[in-house]
Amino acid sequence: MDRLASGEITIVVDVLPDADSDADAISAQATAAGSVVLQGGLRSASVTADAALAEQHRRGARTSIVVIACGATDAAGTRFAVEDILGAGAVIDALAVRGIDHTSPEAAAACEAFRGLRSAARHLLTASATGQAWLEAGRRDDVLAAASVDADSPV
């Protein structure tokens, strides 16, 4: 977490949060650094992008946006979590649709992963390590709900 890029807006993506999620710590660190923090993912990609665009308009200037795919924690430490890469990619894709499209190579790769694998999101989430843990805990419906792209509507 000590290597977080600074941004005026930080979007934290934790699609299938576990008990050891770093999302809260990342959010707190970004807030302490003066960033506006948003939570994003597959379900809320468009809503999150709309909120980021509204913040940019409120500022009246180009605004740096950092999208962080949290990953997951296992016995060996932090590991790659495909669900968070797909969620980050969905948010980045939604930002691009709104004209916010200057991205890092990592952001571009996450976006293209989402675009190419969007139709397989449900399968990928249920097959992921975190998804499998949720299925074993009887949370299949929660995993499938988390895989629904843009299911959340604006409040």
N, CA, C and O of each residue as an XYZ file, in Angstrom:
620
protein
N       0.812     -1.201      0.000
C       0.000      0.000      0.000
C       0.850      1.257      0.000
O       0.370      2.330     -0.366
N       2.095      1.138      0.403
C       2.926      2.324      0.464
C       3.369      2.788     -0.919
O       4.053      3.804     -1.042
N       2.985      2.051     -1.959
C       3.356      2.433     -3.311
C       2.164      2.909     -4.135
O       2.205      2.853     -5.364
N       1.111      3.371     -3.483
C      -0.060      3.850     -4.205
C       0.296      5.091     -5.002
O       0.956      5.996     -4.493
N      -0.134      5.132     -6.231
C       0.037      6.339     -7.030
C      -0.917      7.394     -6.488
O      -2.015      7.079     -6.030
N      -0.491      8.634     -6.545
C      -1.373      9.699     -6.066
C      -2.298     10.133     -7.197
O      -1.918     10.151     -8.368
N      -3.498     10.474     -6.820
C      -4.473     10.940     -7.781
C      -5.495     11.815     -7.085
O      -5.717     11.691     -5.881
N      -6.107     12.688     -7.841
C      -7.138     13.541     -7.258
C      -8.413     12.744     -6.990
O      -9.202     13.080     -6.106
N      -8.596     11.683     -7.774
C      -9.681     10.728     -7.546
C      -9.053      9.339     -7.489
O      -8.248      8.981     -8.349
N      -9.417      8.571     -6.491
C      -8.962      7.189     -6.378
C     -10.192      6.293     -6.404
O     -11.110      6.453     -5.599
N     -10.198      5.353     -7.332
C     -11.292      4.390     -7.428
C     -10.753      3.046     -6.957
O      -9.846      2.477     -7.563
N     -11.324      2.554     -5.871
C     -10.890      1.305     -5.258
C     -11.831      0.183     -5.720
O     -13.048      0.275     -5.560
N     -11.253     -0.860     -6.287
C     -12.036     -1.974     -6.822
C     -11.734     -3.237     -6.022
O     -10.603     -3.723     -6.004
N     -12.755     -3.752     -5.368
C     -12.663     -5.007     -4.623
C     -13.977     -5.742     -4.861
O     -14.918     -5.620     -4.078
N     -14.031     -6.496     -5.937
C     -15.269     -7.102     -6.417
C     -15.816     -8.158     -5.452
O     -17.020     -8.204     -5.202
N     -14.944     -8.998     -4.917
C     -15.338    -10.035     -3.967
C     -14.492     -9.856     -2.698
O     -13.527    -10.591     -2.484
N     -14.856     -8.885     -1.867
C     -14.004     -8.590     -0.701
C     -13.985     -9.750      0.292
O     -15.003    -10.392      0.552
N     -12.804     -9.993      0.833
C     -12.695    -11.001      1.881
C     -12.420    -10.304      3.209
O     -12.298     -9.080      3.262
N     -12.324    -11.074      4.257
C     -12.148    -10.492      5.599
C     -10.850     -9.723      5.725
O     -10.743     -8.810      6.543
N      -9.857    -10.087      4.914
C      -8.553     -9.434      4.982
C      -8.364     -8.402      3.872
O      -7.229     -8.092      3.509
N      -9.439     -7.874      3.336
C      -9.364     -6.929      2.229
C      -8.574     -5.683      2.608
O      -8.680     -5.172      3.723
N      -7.786     -5.213      1.657
C      -7.036     -3.974      1.848
C      -7.825     -2.756      1.396
O      -7.311     -1.639      1.462
N      -9.052     -2.937      0.940
C      -9.827     -1.824      0.382
C      -9.992     -0.677      1.369
O      -9.825      0.484      0.995
N     -10.314     -0.979      2.612
C     -10.500      0.094      3.594
C      -9.203      0.836      3.865
O      -9.195      2.063      3.962
N      -8.104      0.098      3.987
C      -6.808      0.736      4.237
C      -6.376      1.589      3.042
O      -5.850      2.689      3.214
N      -6.600      1.078      1.842
C      -6.264      1.842      0.635
C      -7.112      3.106      0.570
O      -6.603      4.186      0.273
N      -8.395      2.970      0.846
C      -9.292      4.130      0.835
C      -8.854      5.166      1.864
O      -8.832      6.362      1.571
N      -8.509      4.717      3.056
C      -8.080      5.638      4.113
C      -6.791      6.348      3.730
O      -6.649      7.549      3.961
N      -5.853      5.613      3.148
C      -4.583      6.218      2.727
C      -4.816      7.254      1.629
O      -4.226      8.334      1.654
N      -5.670      6.927      0.674
C      -5.956      7.870     -0.417
C      -6.678      9.106      0.102
O      -6.386     10.224     -0.320
N      -7.620      8.905      1.018
C      -8.338     10.039      1.610
C      -7.373     10.934      2.372
O      -7.442     12.159      2.267
N      -6.478     10.329      3.137
C      -5.491     11.096      3.904
C      -4.582     11.910      2.988
O      -4.088     12.969      3.375
N      -4.363     11.408      1.765
C      -3.528     12.118      0.798
C      -4.316     13.190      0.041
O      -3.765     13.869     -0.825
N      -5.611     13.345      0.369
C      -6.420     14.384     -0.259
C      -7.190     13.954     -1.483
O      -7.741     14.796     -2.193
N      -7.241     12.669     -1.745
C      -7.949     12.157     -2.908
C      -9.427     11.953     -2.594
O      -9.786     11.590     -1.474
N     -10.280     12.189     -3.586
C     -11.686     11.807     -3.483
C     -11.725     10.313     -3.771
O     -11.227      9.871     -4.807
N     -12.306      9.531     -2.871
C     -12.295      8.075     -3.012
C     -13.670      7.564     -3.412
O     -14.686      7.919     -2.813
N     -13.676      6.731     -4.428
C     -14.892      6.075     -4.895
C     -14.670      4.572     -4.866
O     -13.549      4.098     -5.054
N     -15.734      3.830     -4.631
C     -15.687      2.367     -4.725
C     -16.257      1.989     -6.088
O     -17.295      2.514     -6.490
N     -15.596      1.093     -6.794
C     -16.072      0.711     -8.117
C     -15.970     -0.783     -8.326
O     -15.380     -1.497     -7.515
N     -16.547     -1.249     -9.419
C     -16.481     -2.662     -9.761
C     -17.338     -2.957    -10.969
O     -17.780     -2.042    -11.664
N     -17.568     -4.206    -11.216
C     -18.384     -4.610    -12.356
C     -19.800     -4.067    -12.247
O     -20.323     -3.503    -13.208
N     -20.426     -4.231    -11.087
C     -21.819     -3.804    -10.889
C     -21.999     -2.298    -11.024
O     -23.063     -1.826    -11.425
N     -20.954     -1.547    -10.687
C     -21.086     -0.090    -10.589
C     -20.169      0.677    -11.538
O     -19.899      1.855    -11.305
N     -19.693      0.046    -12.585
C     -18.720      0.689    -13.468
C     -19.219      2.028    -14.011
O     -18.517      3.034    -13.904
N     -20.401      2.054    -14.583
C     -20.921      3.292    -15.174
C     -21.239      4.339    -14.112
O     -20.960      5.523    -14.304
N     -21.819      3.912    -12.998
C     -22.141      4.845    -11.907
C     -20.857      5.479    -11.368
O     -20.807      6.678    -11.094
N     -19.829      4.655    -11.225
C     -18.549      5.149    -10.725
C     -17.918      6.119    -11.717
O     -17.405      7.166    -11.320
N     -17.952      5.782    -12.995
C     -17.397      6.679    -14.014
C     -18.164      7.997    -14.054
O     -17.562      9.058    -14.221
N     -19.487      7.940    -13.904
C     -20.283      9.177    -13.851
C     -19.878     10.040    -12.663
O     -19.786     11.261    -12.788
N     -19.636      9.421    -11.516
C     -19.227     10.165    -10.320
C     -17.851     10.799    -10.525
O     -17.625     11.937    -10.114
N     -16.940     10.072    -11.154
C     -15.609     10.621    -11.432
C     -15.704     11.797    -12.404
O     -15.040     12.816    -12.215
N     -16.519     11.656    -13.430
C     -16.703     12.744    -14.390
C     -17.337     13.953    -13.720
O     -16.938     15.084    -13.997
N     -18.306     13.743    -12.852
C     -18.938     14.850    -12.121
C     -17.913     15.570    -11.243
O     -17.934     16.797    -11.141
N     -17.024     14.814    -10.615
C     -15.974     15.432     -9.787
C     -15.017     16.239    -10.659
O     -14.591     17.328    -10.274
N     -14.684     15.712    -11.821
C     -13.822     16.470    -12.740
C     -14.507     17.765    -13.172
O     -13.869     18.817    -13.222
N     -15.781     17.696    -13.478
C     -16.526     18.913    -13.851
C     -16.590     19.894    -12.692
O     -16.465     21.104    -12.886
N     -16.787     19.368    -11.478
C     -16.822     20.237    -10.302
C     -15.503     20.975    -10.138
O     -15.487     22.146     -9.761
N     -14.408     20.301    -10.416
C     -13.083     20.909    -10.310
C     -12.807     21.884    -11.451
O     -12.013     22.813    -11.304
N     -13.460     21.670    -12.576
C     -13.273     22.547    -13.731
C     -11.912     22.403    -14.387
O     -11.426     23.340    -15.019
N     -11.296     21.242    -14.245
C      -9.969     21.018    -14.822
C      -9.744     19.519    -15.006
O     -10.452     18.686    -14.439
N      -8.734     19.206    -15.818
C      -8.351     17.793    -15.944
C      -8.030     17.263    -14.559
O      -7.430     17.959    -13.740
N      -8.425     16.052    -14.308
C      -8.285     15.468    -12.977
C      -7.624     14.106    -13.104
O      -8.030     13.284    -13.925
N      -6.611     13.872    -12.295
C      -5.955     12.556    -12.334
C      -6.816     11.541    -11.587
O      -7.323     11.803    -10.496
N      -6.962     10.387    -12.206
C      -7.777      9.318    -11.636
C      -6.913      8.066    -11.516
O      -6.288      7.631    -12.484
N      -6.889      7.503    -10.329
C      -6.165      6.266    -10.080
C      -7.201      5.179     -9.834
O      -8.088      5.337     -8.995
N      -7.087      4.077    -10.563
C      -7.978      2.929    -10.365
C      -7.125      1.809     -9.778
O      -6.138      1.387    -10.382
N      -7.513      1.335     -8.598
C      -6.728      0.321     -7.901
C      -7.527     -0.975     -7.790
O      -8.590     -1.016     -7.170
N      -6.995     -2.025     -8.401
C      -7.555     -3.367     -8.245
C      -6.917     -3.952     -6.989
O      -5.717     -4.221     -6.969
N      -7.714     -4.148     -5.947
C      -7.173     -4.528     -4.630
C      -6.430     -5.850     -4.599
O      -5.435     -5.977     -3.885
N      -6.885     -6.831     -5.351
C      -6.293     -8.152     -5.211
C      -6.903     -8.854     -4.017
O      -7.951     -8.440     -3.520
N      -6.268     -9.898     -3.558
C      -6.779    -10.659     -2.429
C      -5.610    -11.099     -1.563
O      -4.460    -11.097     -2.002
N      -5.912    -11.466     -0.359
C      -4.878    -11.928      0.558
C      -5.060    -13.418      0.791
O      -6.170    -13.888      1.043
N      -3.972    -14.148      0.705
C      -4.017    -15.566      1.032
C      -2.874    -15.870      1.996
O      -2.211    -14.951      2.477
N      -2.641    -17.124      2.278
C      -1.619    -17.505      3.255
C      -0.229    -17.004      2.870
O       0.603    -16.755      3.742
N       0.025    -16.855      1.573
C       1.336    -16.398      1.110
C       1.430    -14.874      1.027
O       2.489    -14.339      0.697
N       0.347    -14.177      1.319
C       0.337    -12.717      1.212
C      -0.669    -12.274      0.179
O      -1.675    -12.947     -0.043
N      -0.408    -11.156     -0.449
C      -1.336    -10.620     -1.445
C      -1.147    -11.348     -2.769
O      -0.023    -11.649     -3.169
N      -2.262    -11.627     -3.444
C      -2.199    -12.312     -4.731
C      -3.082    -11.587     -5.742
O      -3.968    -10.810     -5.386
N      -2.817    -11.861     -6.976
C      -3.610    -11.374     -8.094
C      -5.033    -11.881     -7.944
O      -5.231    -13.041     -7.581
N      -6.029    -11.048     -8.212
C      -7.433    -11.474     -8.177
C      -8.079    -11.065     -9.500
O      -8.272     -9.879     -9.767
N      -8.409    -12.053    -10.316
C      -8.956    -11.784    -11.647
C     -10.215    -10.930    -11.569
O     -10.447    -10.092    -12.441
N     -11.037    -11.133    -10.529
C     -12.272    -10.362    -10.412
C     -11.999     -8.870    -10.257
O     -12.778     -8.047    -10.738
N     -10.909     -8.513     -9.595
C     -10.596     -7.105     -9.406
C     -10.001     -6.485    -10.671
O     -10.228     -5.308    -10.952
N      -9.240     -7.274    -11.432
C      -8.735     -6.782    -12.725
C      -9.907     -6.534    -13.669
O      -9.946     -5.511    -14.353
N     -10.868     -7.466    -13.712
C     -12.046     -7.273    -14.565
C     -12.870     -6.072    -14.098
O     -13.346     -5.288    -14.920
N     -13.039     -5.927    -12.785
C     -13.782     -4.783    -12.250
C     -13.095     -3.468    -12.565
O     -13.747     -2.501    -12.958
N     -11.776     -3.429    -12.394
C     -11.024     -2.211    -12.739
C     -11.147     -1.931    -14.232
O     -11.327     -0.785    -14.645
N     -11.048     -2.980    -15.033
C     -11.186     -2.808    -16.485
C     -12.550     -2.278    -16.872
O     -12.661     -1.463    -17.789
N     -13.603     -2.732    -16.180
C     -14.957     -2.238    -16.460
C     -15.059     -0.750    -16.144
O     -15.668      0.009    -16.899
N     -14.468     -0.335    -15.037
C     -14.491      1.084    -14.663
C     -13.692      1.904    -15.669
O     -14.137      2.969    -16.099
N     -12.528      1.417    -16.042
C     -11.683      2.141    -17.006
C     -12.387      2.241    -18.356
O     -12.324      3.279    -19.015
N     -13.057      1.166    -18.770
C     -13.827      1.195    -20.014
C     -14.946      2.237    -19.925
O     -15.170      2.990    -20.873
N     -15.639      2.281    -18.801
C     -16.722      3.257    -18.621
C     -16.170      4.688    -18.620
O     -16.815      5.599    -19.139
N     -14.994      4.888    -18.046
C     -14.364      6.214    -18.089
C     -14.045      6.603    -19.536
O     -14.265      7.743    -19.944
N     -13.523      5.642    -20.305
C     -13.181      5.910    -21.705
C     -14.413      6.283    -22.515
O     -14.350      7.171    -23.364
N     -15.532      5.615    -22.261
C     -16.782      5.928    -22.961
C     -17.182      7.382    -22.705
O     -17.807      8.021    -23.552
N     -16.815      7.897    -21.531
C     -17.158      9.274    -21.149
C     -16.082     10.277    -21.545
O     -16.168     11.452    -21.190
N     -15.071      9.821    -22.279
C     -14.048     10.731    -22.773
C     -12.819     10.847    -21.891
O     -11.915     11.626    -22.195
N     -12.767     10.092    -20.812
C     -11.586     10.097    -19.950
C     -10.791      8.854    -20.324
O     -11.014      7.772    -19.780
N      -9.862      9.023    -21.258
C      -9.245      7.831    -21.829
C      -7.733      7.855    -21.912
O      -7.152      6.995    -22.574
N      -7.075      8.798    -21.273
C      -5.612      8.767    -21.244
C      -5.223      7.824    -20.121
O      -5.417      8.143    -18.948
N      -4.676      6.666    -20.466
C      -4.444      5.647    -19.453
C      -3.017      5.137    -19.470
O      -2.287      5.287    -20.449
N      -2.648      4.535    -18.367
C      -1.356      3.860    -18.268
C      -1.436      2.538    -19.024
O      -2.529      2.079    -19.358
N      -0.282      1.922    -19.298
C      -0.320      0.606    -19.941
C      -1.088     -0.424    -19.107
O      -1.799     -1.265    -19.657
N      -0.944     -0.358    -17.786
C      -1.654     -1.296    -16.918
C      -3.165     -1.088    -17.005
O      -3.929     -2.052    -17.041
N      -3.586      0.162    -17.038
C      -5.013      0.459    -17.153
C      -5.545     -0.001    -18.510
O      -6.642     -0.553    -18.597
N      -4.773      0.225    -19.553
C      -5.192     -0.207    -20.891
C      -5.333     -1.724    -20.945
O      -6.268     -2.238    -21.560
N      -4.412     -2.444    -20.308
C      -4.474     -3.913    -20.300
C      -5.701     -4.397    -19.521
O      -6.383     -5.325    -19.956
N      -5.982     -3.775    -18.378
C      -7.167     -4.160    -17.599
C      -8.435     -3.893    -18.398
O      -9.357     -4.709    -18.401
N      -8.481     -2.758    -19.071
C      -9.648     -2.398    -19.880
C      -9.865     -3.421    -21.002
O     -10.987     -3.876    -21.226
N      -8.805     -3.771    -21.690
C      -8.935     -4.734    -22.785
C      -9.260     -6.127    -22.269
O      -9.963     -6.884    -22.939
N      -8.759     -6.477    -21.086
C      -9.131     -7.762    -20.487
C     -10.632     -7.793    -20.232
O     -11.297     -8.788    -20.521
N     -11.163     -6.702    -19.690
C     -12.607     -6.642    -19.454
C     -13.378     -6.714    -20.767
O     -14.326     -7.489    -20.892
N     -12.975     -5.914    -21.740
C     -13.700     -5.909    -23.012
C     -13.714     -7.295    -23.652
O     -14.745     -7.745    -24.153
N     -12.572     -7.962    -23.633
C     -12.483     -9.270    -24.264
C     -13.169    -10.386    -23.486
O     -13.619    -11.374    -24.065
N     -13.243    -10.219    -22.173
C     -13.771    -11.295    -21.330
C     -15.116    -10.966    -20.683
O     -15.611    -11.723    -19.847
N     -15.698     -9.845    -21.070
C     -16.960     -9.411    -20.448
C     -18.011    -10.515    -20.429
O     -18.663    -10.732    -19.408
N     -18.177    -11.203    -21.535
C     -19.229    -12.224    -21.603
C     -18.905    -13.449    -20.746
O     -19.781    -14.277    -20.497
N     -17.676    -13.570    -20.300
C     -17.279    -14.704    -19.459
C     -17.143    -14.310    -17.986
O     -16.662    -15.106    -17.179
N     -17.555    -13.104    -17.629
C     -17.343    -12.602    -16.262
C     -17.943    -13.530    -15.206
O     -17.296    -13.814    -14.199
N     -19.150    -13.998    -15.419
C     -19.791    -14.881    -14.426
C     -18.958    -16.150    -14.218
O     -18.701    -16.562    -13.087
N     -18.552    -16.745    -15.311
C     -17.740    -17.959    -15.206
C     -16.401    -17.659    -14.520
O     -15.984    -18.396    -13.627
N     -15.738    -16.594    -14.930
C     -14.430    -16.274    -14.365
C     -14.511    -15.985    -12.871
O     -13.627    -16.386    -12.115
N     -15.563    -15.294    -12.439
C     -15.701    -15.021    -11.013
C     -15.981    -16.292    -10.223
O     -15.427    -16.478     -9.140
N     -16.829    -17.167    -10.746
C     -17.097    -18.408    -10.006
C     -15.890    -19.344    -10.029
O     -15.731    -20.159     -9.120
N     -15.044    -19.243    -11.041
C     -13.864    -20.106    -11.147
C     -12.645    -19.533    -10.416
O     -11.685    -20.262    -10.166
N     -12.665    -18.261    -10.075
C     -11.513    -17.641     -9.417
C     -11.322    -18.216     -8.015
O     -12.237    -18.821     -7.457
N     -10.147    -18.026     -7.457
C      -9.864    -18.541     -6.108
C     -10.833    -17.950     -5.084
O     -11.373    -18.673     -4.246
N     -11.049    -16.647     -5.153
C     -11.975    -16.013     -4.210
C     -13.401    -16.490     -4.468
O     -14.138    -16.783     -3.527
N     -13.785    -16.569     -5.721
C     -15.114    -17.064     -6.063
C     -15.343    -18.475     -5.546
O     -16.419    -18.783     -5.033
N     -14.343    -19.330     -5.678
C     -14.456    -20.701     -5.181
C     -14.643    -20.716     -3.662
O     -15.427    -21.506     -3.134
N     -13.921    -19.841     -2.968
C     -14.080    -19.755     -1.510
C     -15.494    -19.308     -1.156
O     -16.097    -19.823     -0.214
N     -16.019    -18.348     -1.914
C     -17.385    -17.877     -1.660
C     -18.393    -18.987     -1.960
O     -19.363    -19.155     -1.222
N     -18.175    -19.743     -3.031
C     -19.083    -20.847     -3.361
C     -19.081    -21.887     -2.238
O     -20.137    -22.378     -1.840
N     -17.904    -22.216     -1.736
C     -17.804    -23.181     -0.635
C     -18.511    -22.676      0.620
O     -18.985    -23.470      1.432
N     -18.578    -21.355      0.774
C     -19.251    -20.765      1.936
C     -20.750    -20.576      1.683
O     -21.447    -19.974      2.500
N     -21.245    -21.092      0.547
C     -22.671    -20.987      0.243
C     -23.084    -19.629     -0.305
O     -24.246    -19.242     -0.178
N     -22.150    -18.900     -0.915
C     -22.434    -17.546     -1.386
C     -22.469    -17.449     -2.918
O     -22.070    -16.429     -3.481
N     -22.932    -18.480     -3.577
C     -22.992    -18.490     -5.044
C     -23.768    -17.294     -5.594
O     -23.313    -16.640     -6.533
N     -24.932    -17.006     -5.018
C     -25.744    -15.887     -5.501
C     -24.997    -14.564     -5.381
O     -25.144    -13.690     -6.235
N     -24.196    -14.411     -4.325
C     -23.409    -13.187     -4.153
C     -22.344    -13.058     -5.240
O     -22.102    -11.965     -5.751
N     -21.711    -14.173     -5.589
C     -20.693    -14.155     -6.644
C     -21.341    -13.797     -7.976
O     -20.824    -12.960     -8.716
N     -22.462    -14.423     -8.279
C     -23.146    -14.134     -9.547
C     -23.628    -12.691     -9.594
O     -23.564    -12.049    -10.642
N     -24.105    -12.183     -8.475
C     -24.536    -10.779     -8.425
C     -23.351     -9.849     -8.655
O     -23.485     -8.847     -9.358
N     -22.192    -10.163     -8.075
C     -21.006     -9.322     -8.236
C     -20.530     -9.288     -9.686
O     -19.870     -8.335    -10.101
N     -20.861    -10.324    -10.458
C     -20.447    -10.406    -11.857
C     -21.372     -9.655    -12.807
O     -21.093     -9.580    -14.004
N     -22.458     -9.104    -12.300
C     -23.415     -8.404    -13.154
C     -22.907     -7.001    -13.474
O     -22.792     -6.150    -12.591
N     -22.613     -6.782    -14.726
C     -22.058     -5.492    -15.157
C     -23.153     -4.429    -15.173
O     -24.229     -4.628    -15.737
N     -22.850     -3.297    -14.540
C     -23.728     -2.126    -14.481
C     -25.120     -2.433    -13.914
O     -26.118     -1.858    -14.348
N     -25.169     -3.338    -12.951
C     -26.444     -3.656    -12.305
C     -26.878     -2.574    -11.311
O     -28.064     -2.437    -11.010
N     -25.906     -1.811    -10.806
C     -26.228     -0.736     -9.861
C     -26.630      0.508    -10.631
O     -26.012      0.864    -11.635
N     -27.671      1.159    -10.147
C     -28.126      2.382    -10.793
C     -27.772      3.580     -9.913
O     -27.528      3.429     -8.716
N     -27.747      4.762    -10.509
C     -27.389      5.958     -9.728
C     -28.376      6.200     -8.595
O     -29.561      5.878     -8.689
N     -27.851      6.773     -7.530
C     -28.718      7.118     -6.390
C     -29.116      8.564     -6.468
O     -29.844      9.051     -5.603
